[in-house]
């Protein structure tokens, strides 16, 4: 029962993290223009992995999609690929977790369900690592330009999407680790069970040997007594 509750907690963690990771991909504010040293702000620049936008003081936004994937900066292409991989890995991890958990009636034998659960945990860990890497690469580019004294173009700050992605990736990694540890708990339980079964078998065998020896002694005792009386 405890192992089933552990799997349910891990499933809630991983699914929550995957939802956060998936919501990060279309979120607008990956980076927002910095107001450091600006007296009057007439427009706010912001962008994500798909477009760049500007919002004026009246609240009207004007967005422009990135024209060509081949013309993009390398770090944006890498972040796109990692985020899409994170969403796909989390999706397949969710399906395997539903099939492999003990609270479901599908998936085959307990050994097969345990393997599926561990595989889903590994997929969630990979999903979290992909999202964490993508957010870290994007944030590194922002901070590098921000603290570069020779960079004279518009400087940006970290957007809300990066923090959401980091939070989701941490939840995915934690839930995946719990899924993987649930197999070790089951393995330990089976090992203890086999050890206890072997110990009980040895104990039963010893009792049987003792009873057999006592019966042989009881049968040999009259023969010895008869041998003594024959020489009297």
C-alpha positions as CSV (number, residue, x, y, z in Angstrom):
1,X,0.0,0.0,0.0
2,X,2.8,2.4,0.8
3,X,4.4,1.7,-2.6
4,X,1.2,2.5,-4.3
5,X,0.8,5.8,-2.4
6,X,4.4,6.7,-3.4
7,X,3.6,6.1,-7.0
8,X,0.5,8.3,-6.8
9,X,2.6,11.1,-5.3
10,X,5.2,10.7,-8.0
11,X,2.5,10.8,-10.7
12,X,1.1,14.0,-9.3
13,X,4.5,15.6,-9.2
14,X,5.5,14.6,-12.7
15,X,2.2,15.5,-14.3
16,X,2.2,18.9,-12.6
17,X,5.7,19.5,-13.8
18,X,4.9,18.4,-17.3
19,X,1.9,20.8,-17.4
20,X,4.2,23.6,-16.3
21,X,6.8,22.7,-18.9
22,X,4.1,22.5,-21.6
23,X,2.7,25.9,-20.7
24,X,6.2,27.4,-20.8
25,X,6.6,26.7,-24.6
26,X,3.9,29.1,-25.8
27,X,4.3,31.6,-23.0
28,X,5.1,35.1,-24.3
29,X,7.5,36.5,-21.8
30,X,10.7,34.6,-22.1
31,X,12.6,37.9,-21.9
32,X,11.4,41.4,-21.2
33,X,13.2,44.7,-21.9
34,X,15.1,46.1,-19.0
35,X,14.2,49.5,-17.5
36,X,17.5,49.8,-15.7
37,X,18.8,53.4,-16.1
38,X,15.7,54.5,-18.1
39,X,13.8,57.6,-16.9
40,X,10.8,57.3,-19.2
41,X,9.6,54.1,-20.6
42,X,7.5,54.5,-23.8
43,X,7.5,50.9,-24.9
44,X,8.2,47.4,-23.6
45,X,10.0,44.9,-25.7
46,X,9.5,41.2,-25.1
47,X,9.9,37.9,-27.0
48,X,9.8,34.2,-26.7
49,X,11.0,31.3,-28.9
50,X,8.6,32.1,-31.7
51,X,8.2,35.9,-32.0
52,X,9.3,39.3,-30.8
53,X,6.9,42.0,-29.8
54,X,6.7,45.5,-28.6
55,X,4.0,47.0,-26.4
56,X,3.6,50.8,-26.3
57,X,2.4,52.9,-23.4
58,X,-1.3,52.6,-24.5
59,X,-1.1,48.8,-24.2
60,X,-1.2,48.1,-27.9
61,X,1.2,45.2,-28.9
62,X,2.8,44.7,-32.3
63,X,4.4,41.3,-32.8
64,X,6.6,39.9,-35.5
65,X,7.2,36.2,-36.0
66,X,10.8,35.1,-36.6
67,X,11.1,35.0,-40.4
68,X,13.1,31.9,-41.0
69,X,14.2,29.0,-38.7
70,X,17.5,28.8,-40.5
71,X,18.2,32.5,-39.9
72,X,17.6,32.2,-36.2
73,X,20.4,32.4,-33.6
74,X,21.7,29.0,-32.6
75,X,20.6,29.3,-29.0
76,X,17.0,29.8,-30.0
77,X,17.0,26.8,-32.2
78,X,18.6,24.7,-29.5
79,X,16.0,25.9,-26.9
80,X,13.2,25.1,-29.3
81,X,14.4,21.6,-29.9
82,X,14.9,20.9,-26.2
83,X,11.5,22.3,-25.2
84,X,9.7,20.2,-27.8
85,X,11.6,17.1,-26.7
86,X,10.7,17.9,-23.1
87,X,7.0,18.0,-23.9
88,X,7.1,14.8,-26.0
89,X,9.1,12.9,-23.3
90,X,6.7,14.0,-20.6
91,X,3.7,12.9,-22.7
92,X,5.0,9.4,-23.3
93,X,6.1,9.3,-19.6
94,X,2.6,10.1,-18.5
95,X,1.2,7.2,-20.6
96,X,3.7,4.7,-19.3
97,X,3.1,5.8,-15.8
98,X,-0.7,5.3,-16.1
99,X,-0.1,1.8,-17.5
100,X,2.6,0.8,-15.1
101,X,1.2,2.1,-11.8
102,X,-0.1,-0.5,-9.4
103,X,-3.4,1.3,-8.9
104,X,-4.4,0.6,-12.6
105,X,-5.6,-2.7,-14.0
106,X,-3.7,-2.6,-17.2
107,X,-0.1,-3.3,-18.0
108,X,0.3,-7.1,-17.5
109,X,2.2,-8.7,-14.7
110,X,3.8,-6.9,-11.7
111,X,7.3,-7.3,-13.2
112,X,6.1,-5.7,-16.4
113,X,4.3,-2.9,-14.6
114,X,7.4,-2.2,-12.5
115,X,9.6,-1.9,-15.7
116,X,7.1,0.5,-17.3
117,X,7.0,2.6,-14.1
118,X,10.8,2.9,-14.1
119,X,10.8,3.7,-17.8
120,X,8.3,6.5,-17.2
121,X,10.5,7.9,-14.4
122,X,13.5,8.0,-16.7
123,X,11.4,9.8,-19.4
124,X,10.3,12.4,-16.9
125,X,13.8,12.9,-15.7
126,X,15.0,13.4,-19.3
127,X,12.0,15.8,-19.8
128,X,13.0,17.9,-16.8
129,X,16.6,18.0,-17.8
130,X,15.7,19.1,-21.3
131,X,13.5,21.9,-20.1
132,X,16.1,23.0,-17.4
133,X,18.8,23.0,-20.0
134,X,16.7,25.1,-22.5
135,X,15.8,27.7,-19.8
136,X,19.3,27.9,-18.6
137,X,20.8,28.4,-22.1
138,X,18.2,31.2,-22.7
139,X,18.8,32.8,-19.4
140,X,22.6,32.6,-19.8
141,X,22.3,34.5,-23.1
142,X,20.2,37.2,-21.5
143,X,22.5,37.7,-18.5
144,X,25.6,37.7,-20.7
145,X,24.3,40.5,-22.8
146,X,23.0,42.4,-19.8
147,X,26.3,42.5,-17.9
148,X,28.4,43.0,-21.1
149,X,29.6,46.7,-21.0
150,X,30.2,46.6,-24.7
151,X,26.7,45.5,-25.6
152,X,24.9,48.8,-26.7
153,X,21.6,47.3,-28.0
154,X,18.4,46.8,-26.0
155,X,19.1,44.8,-22.9
156,X,16.6,42.3,-21.5
157,X,15.8,40.7,-18.2
158,X,14.6,37.2,-17.3
159,X,10.9,36.6,-18.2
160,X,8.3,34.7,-16.2
161,X,8.4,31.8,-18.6
162,X,11.9,30.9,-17.5
163,X,10.9,30.6,-13.8
164,X,7.9,28.5,-14.7
165,X,10.1,26.2,-16.8
166,X,12.6,25.8,-14.0
167,X,9.9,24.9,-11.5
168,X,8.3,22.4,-13.9
169,X,11.6,20.8,-14.7
170,X,12.4,20.3,-10.9
171,X,9.0,18.7,-10.4
172,X,9.5,16.3,-13.3
173,X,13.0,15.3,-12.0
174,X,11.8,14.8,-8.5
175,X,8.8,12.7,-9.6
176,X,10.9,10.7,-12.0
177,X,13.4,9.9,-9.2
178,X,10.5,8.8,-6.9
179,X,9.2,6.5,-9.7
180,X,12.7,5.0,-10.1
181,X,13.1,4.5,-6.3
182,X,9.7,2.8,-6.1
183,X,11.2,-0.1,-8.0
184,X,14.1,-0.4,-5.6
185,X,11.6,-0.5,-2.7
186,X,9.7,-3.3,-4.4
187,X,13.0,-5.1,-5.1
188,X,14.0,-4.9,-1.5
189,X,10.6,-6.2,-0.4
190,X,10.9,-9.1,-2.7
191,X,14.4,-9.8,-1.5
192,X,13.3,-9.8,2.1
193,X,10.4,-12.0,1.2
194,X,12.6,-14.5,-0.5
195,X,15.1,-14.4,2.4
196,X,12.4,-15.0,4.9
197,X,11.0,-17.8,2.8
198,X,14.5,-19.4,2.5
199,X,15.0,-19.0,6.3
200,X,11.7,-20.7,7.0
201,X,12.5,-23.5,4.6
202,X,15.8,-24.1,6.3
203,X,14.2,-24.0,9.7
204,X,11.5,-26.5,8.6
205,X,14.2,-28.8,7.1
206,X,16.1,-28.7,10.4
207,X,13.0,-29.6,12.4
208,X,12.4,-32.5,10.0
209,X,15.9,-33.7,10.4
210,X,15.6,-33.6,14.2
211,X,12.4,-35.5,14.1
212,X,13.9,-38.1,11.8
213,X,17.0,-38.5,14.0
214,X,14.8,-38.9,17.1
215,X,12.7,-41.6,15.4
216,X,15.9,-43.5,14.4
217,X,17.1,-43.3,18.0
218,X,13.8,-44.6,19.3
219,X,14.0,-47.6,16.9
220,X,17.6,-48.4,17.7
221,X,17.2,-48.2,21.5
222,X,15.1,-51.5,21.9
223,X,17.7,-53.3,19.6
224,X,20.5,-52.2,21.8
225,X,18.6,-53.2,25.0
226,X,17.9,-56.6,23.4
227,X,21.6,-57.0,22.6
228,X,22.6,-56.3,26.2
229,X,20.0,-58.8,27.6
230,X,21.2,-61.5,25.2
231,X,24.6,-61.7,26.9
232,X,23.3,-61.7,30.5
